[in-house]
Amino acid sequence: MTDLGIADDLSVFDGAVDIAGRTVVDAGCGPGVLSRHLLSRGACVIALEPDPLQAAKHAEGLACEPGLTFVETGAEAMPCRDASVDGVVFSKSLHHVPGAKMDAALTEAMRVIKPGQGFLYVLEPAIEGAFSDLMRPFHDETEVRGAALEALGRLQARGGMARRTLHYRNQRRFDDFESFVRSVCGTTYNAIARARVDTPAVRECFEAGHDAVAGGFVFEQPMRVDLFTPDDGA
């Protein structure tokens, strides 16, 4: 286990995996931040997104990026040939896969990754920290994040891949409560009504994150990366 301290998701990814000239699947690409970053680092990208509303946005945007192929599909049905890609990334998306399909999604990743040289990179928020505490009253992901971790354990038990774990902490910053509300109510994959967020309990928890020195409000979110690579001893 490696603890990287306070870090951002893209910098951690860059330090862990070399993707220049490689073909990478972004499973559950969401708004496309990671997909565009992968392109900027010299990768060819296959971006998958199961949410119809998010996918519709990509039809005229992300899908037009040179070097990127966009497909509206879930990770349990990757549109790739066997052993055809260099890596698969689940960036805060595995816990969004329905529980009954998590193992299938990871099996698909193993199917499409080139044996002996590919990688599986899974980034998940830990089930702890100030930001999780802030979200829990209206959007408790304890169960689904736990299910994702259990699915990774079952994948490791199959053998054939070495597992390296990285830990670090995001800092989530907001100017005020309104900016926080907009951030959590503005996604298509989590339909969260404002009335569930704007409550006395959530406001009290939010105020506890006030940064008296820098201003605004800061909440740490522990993050966990599980990086699976070929096991030379397998």
C-alpha positions in Angstrom: 0.0 0.0 0.0 1.3 3.5 -0.9 0.0 6.7 0.6 0.4 9.7 -1.7 -1.0 12.3 0.7 -3.1 15.1 -0.8 -3.3 14.7 -4.6 -5.6 15.1 -7.6 -7.0 12.1 -9.6 -5.3 12.9 -12.9 -1.8 13.4 -11.4 -2.0 10.1 -9.6 -3.1 8.4 -12.8 -0.2 9.9 -14.7 2.3 8.7 -12.1 0.9 5.2 -12.0 0.4 4.3 -15.7 2.2 5.1 -19.0 -0.4 5.3 -21.7 1.3 7.1 -24.6 0.6 5.2 -27.8 -1.7 2.7 -26.0 -5.4 2.0 -26.4 -7.4 2.5 -23.3 -11.1 2.0 -22.4 -12.6 4.6 -20.1 -15.5 2.6 -18.6 -18.2 5.0 -17.4 -16.7 8.1 -18.9 -19.3 10.6 -17.4 -18.6 14.1 -18.5 -15.4 13.0 -20.4 -12.8 14.7 -18.2 -10.6 11.6 -18.0 -11.2 10.6 -21.7 -9.9 14.0 -22.9 -6.9 13.7 -20.5 -6.1 10.3 -21.9 -6.1 11.8 -25.4 -3.8 14.6 -24.3 -1.4 12.0 -23.0 -1.2 10.3 -26.4 -3.6 7.4 -25.9 -6.3 6.2 -28.2 -9.5 6.1 -26.2 -12.7 4.0 -26.2 -15.1 5.9 -24.0 -18.2 4.0 -22.7 -21.2 5.6 -21.0 -24.5 3.8 -20.1 -26.4 6.9 -19.0 -28.6 7.9 -22.0 -28.7 11.6 -21.0 -25.0 11.8 -20.6 -24.5 9.8 -23.8 -26.7 12.2 -25.7 -24.4 15.1 -24.7 -21.4 13.2 -26.0 -23.0 12.5 -29.4 -22.1 16.0 -30.5 -19.1 16.6 -28.3 -16.8 13.9 -27.0 -17.6 11.6 -29.9 -16.0 14.1 -32.3 -12.6 14.1 -30.6 -9.9 12.7 -32.9 -8.5 9.4 -31.5 -11.6 8.7 -29.5 -14.4 6.2 -30.1 -17.6 6.8 -28.0 -20.1 4.0 -27.4 -23.3 4.2 -25.3 -23.1 1.0 -23.3 -22.4 -0.4 -19.9 -19.1 -1.8 -18.8 -20.6 -5.3 -18.7 -20.9 -5.3 -22.5 -17.6 -3.7 -23.8 -17.6 -3.4 -27.6 -14.1 -4.6 -28.0 -12.5 -7.8 -29.3 -10.7 -10.2 -27.0 -7.2 -9.1 -26.0 -7.5 -5.9 -28.0 -6.8 -3.0 -25.6 -3.9 -2.1 -23.4 -5.9 -0.9 -20.4 -9.3 -0.4 -18.8 -10.0 2.4 -16.4 -12.9 2.6 -14.0 -12.6 6.2 -12.6 -15.1 6.5 -9.8 -17.5 4.4 -11.9 -17.4 0.8 -10.7 -19.7 1.5 -7.8 -22.2 2.9 -10.3 -22.4 -0.5 -12.0 -25.5 -2.4 -10.8 -24.4 -4.9 -8.1 -25.4 -7.9 -10.1 -23.3 -6.7 -13.0 -20.1 -5.7 -11.2 -18.4 -9.1 -11.6 -19.4 -9.2 -15.3 -18.0 -5.8 -15.9 -14.6 -6.8 -14.4 -14.7 -10.0 -16.3 -15.2 -8.0 -19.5 -12.2 -5.9 -18.6 -10.1 -9.0 -18.3 -11.4 -10.3 -21.6 -10.5 -7.2 -23.6 -7.1 -6.4 -22.0 -4.0 -7.8 -23.8 -2.7 -10.7 -21.7 0.7 -10.2 -20.1 0.9 -6.5 -20.8 -2.4 -4.8 -20.1 -3.6 -3.1 -16.9 -6.8 -2.5 -15.0 -7.0 0.8 -13.1 -9.9 1.2 -10.6 -10.3 4.5 -8.7 -13.0 4.6 -6.0 -13.8 7.0 -3.2 -13.2 5.5 0.2 -16.1 5.0 2.6 -14.9 7.7 5.0 -13.8 11.3 5.2 -15.4 14.7 5.6 -16.8 14.8 2.1 -18.5 11.4 2.5 -19.9 12.6 5.8 -21.3 15.6 4.1 -22.9 13.6 1.3 -24.2 10.7 3.5 -27.5 12.3 4.7 -28.9 12.5 1.2 -26.7 10.2 -0.9 -25.2 7.3 1.1 -22.9 5.2 -1.1 -21.6 3.1 1.7 -23.2 -0.1 0.3 -22.3 0.3 -3.3 -18.7 1.3 -2.6 -18.4 -1.7 -0.3 -19.8 -3.9 -3.1 -17.2 -2.5 -5.5 -14.3 -3.3 -3.1 -15.7 -6.8 -2.6 -15.9 -7.4 -6.4 -12.2 -6.3 -6.7 -11.3 -8.9 -4.0 -13.1 -11.6 -6.0 -11.2 -10.5 -9.1 -7.8 -10.8 -7.3 -8.8 -14.2 -6.0 -8.9 -15.5 -9.6 -5.2 -15.0 -9.9 -3.0 -14.0 -12.8 -2.8 -10.3 -12.0 -0.7 -8.5 -9.4 -2.7 -5.9 -7.3 -1.1 -2.6 -6.2 -3.1 -0.2 -3.9 -2.6 3.5 -3.8 -4.2 5.8 -1.3 -4.4 9.6 -1.4 -6.8 12.4 -0.5 -8.8 14.8 -2.7 -9.6 18.2 -1.4 -13.1 19.3 -2.4 -13.4 23.1 -2.3 -16.6 25.2 -2.6 -17.1 29.0 -2.4 -20.4 28.6 -0.6 -23.3 26.3 0.1 -25.0 27.2 -3.2 -22.0 26.1 -5.3 -22.0 22.8 -3.4 -25.7 22.3 -4.1 -25.2 22.9 -7.8 -22.3 20.4 -8.0 -24.3 17.5 -6.5 -27.6 18.3 -8.2 -26.2 18.9 -11.6 -25.4 15.3 -12.7 -27.6 13.0 -14.8 -26.4 9.7 -13.3 -27.3 10.8 -9.7 -30.8 12.3 -9.7 -30.6 14.3 -6.5 -33.4 16.8 -5.8 -32.3 20.1 -4.1 -34.8 19.6 -1.3 -32.8 16.5 -0.2 -29.6 18.5 0.0 -30.7 21.9 1.4 -31.5 20.7 4.9 -30.4 22.0 8.4 -28.3 18.8 9.0 -26.4 19.1 5.7 -26.0 22.9 6.2 -24.5 22.3 9.6 -22.1 19.7 8.3 -21.1 22.1 5.4 -20.4 24.9 7.8 -17.9 22.7 9.7 -15.7 22.7 6.6 -15.1 26.5 6.6 -11.5 27.4 5.9 -10.8 30.5 8.0 -7.4 31.0 6.4 -8.0 30.6 2.7 -11.8 31.2 2.7 -14.5 29.0 1.3 -15.2 25.5 2.5 -12.9 22.5 2.2 -13.7 18.8 2.6 -11.2 15.9 2.3 -12.2 12.7 0.5 -9.9 9.7 0.8 -9.4 7.9 -2.5 -8.2 4.4 -3.3 -6.7 3.1 -6.5 -6.4 -0.6 -7.3 -4.0 -1.2 -10.1 -4.0 -4.7 -11.6 -1.0 -5.6 -13.8 0.4 -8.9 -15.1 1.7 -11.1 -12.3 5.2 -12.2 -13.4 5.1 -14.9 -10.9 1.7 -16.3 -12.0 
